[in-house]
Amino acid sequence: MSYSPAAADVAKLRNQTGAGMMDCKKALVEAEGDFEKAVDILRKKGQKVAANRADRDSSEGAVIARVNEDNTLGVVISLNCETDFVAKNEAFIELAYEIAEMAIFAATKEELLATDFHGMTVAEKLIEQTGVIGEKIEIGAFERITGPFLGAYIHAGNKIAAITALSAKVDGADEAAKSVSMQAAAMNPIALDETSVSQETIDKELEIERHKLTEEGKPANIIDNILKGKMQRFYKDNTLVHQDFIKDSSISVADYVKSVNGDLKVTGFVRVSL
């Protein structure tokens, strides 16, 4: 018996990719329900799909970024709940900020959950709040970063936050780190630069682009050269330092940072979204 996708699955793939309903249904049938395969099938057929990121399917909540006093260590956490109504509640957001402050002193999520919270552990506080609110409350993401100088950005509504690490504490570093964190929040890069992209991602991208070029009838002897250009474009669009700077698209993020100080570089970033 051939696989027939449920309407909810078709709708989910459509929301994830932006592709048409019938295209999504055909892709799911061909992939026998495997969402990742279905996304690849859509891309191989030339569909320009939205990025299939794990954070697309997250629950409601608040994402908070905090940096320590000397700007050398930072964390981004998400305090997750079930509904947007609770996520917007002032007391819930205050709790998220308070836990994020404590997270600066924890090396792992487990350590954070075991941290004292006014006479109980953070884990016990979350259980207590689950009982009070009537929704499951939990720590979702926990991302930690260190560096010579860090700056954070939390997007309005507390749904996205990012922290950027710069190579030195120099004049203008505060504004630069915040601006690059805003870039990371808005543009959702997959890695810092081309050397940080996983081989699996590179192989998948090459496979998809090679398939499209072959389907277009491009001669095999020139496909490799075309692929080099395609990958350069991929790195420009998807890695933080090579992306066009959102405040001035005529320069890259790396160029912007260099304009603040000739020796300044972006050394890392973390980003969490709901």
Summary of the structure (lengths in Angstrom):
residues: 274
radius of gyration: 21.4
end to end distance: 37.2
largest distance: 70.0
contacts: 869
relative contact order: 0.12
helix: 49%
strand: 22%
